[in-house]
């Protein structure tokens, strides 16, 4: 049998519990969330150190410097 309960009703029920029971319930909810959402480990592809960059990539990241830039002053910063 499926029963629908509003979140407001659940909230009112939770507020009627003692602080210890609220803490126990919160711990159980966090435990359940932690079990259902396994953390995925980030995996980065291995890029060889001697890999040549394509001209398209170089154009995206390396461009001409503005004519009026003071390179020495910018390097000091």
N, C-alpha and C positions, 0 to 999 in steps of 0.2 A: 504494500500500500504506500503510495507516494503522498506526502503531506507537504504543503507549502506554508512556510512561516516567514513573515516579513522580518527584515533586518532590524526594524525598530522593536519588534517583539523580542527578538534575541537580545538586543542591547538592554532592554528593560529587565530581562531575566538576569543578564550578567551583572547589572548594577545592584540587583537584590542579593547577590552572593557576598560572602565575607571577603575581606582583602586577601586572606590566604587562599581561598578557593579561586578568586580572580587570578592570582599569581600562578596557581597551578594550571588553570585553564590557558593562560597566556603562554606558559612554558610548553604545554602540549601543542598549542597551535603553531608556535615557532618550530617545534621539533617536527611536526608534520610538514610544514612548508619546506624545511631543510631537506627532508627525505624526498619530497616530490620534485624538487628542482636541483638536480645535481649540477654542480659547477663544472663548466667546460673549461678545460685547460687550453690556453691560447697556443697555437702551433704556428710558428713562422717558417716560411720556406727558407731553405738554405740557398744563399746566393754566393757563388764563387767570388773570391776577392779579385780575380783577374778578368772578370766579365766586362766586356766592352759595352758602353751605353750607346743606344741608337741615337742618330742625329735628332730624331723627333723628341726623345726624352731630354737630350741636352738642351734643345730649344725651349722646352718647358721650364727647366730649372736654371739655366745659365743664359743670360742675355747680356746685351751691351750695358755698361754702366752709363748713367746719365752724364752728359757732357760737363755739367757744372759741379760735380761731386768732388769733394776733397778727400781722397782715399786715405791719406795719412791721418787726418783728423778723425775720420770714421774708425780707423784701426785703433786709435788711442782710446776711443770710447769702449 
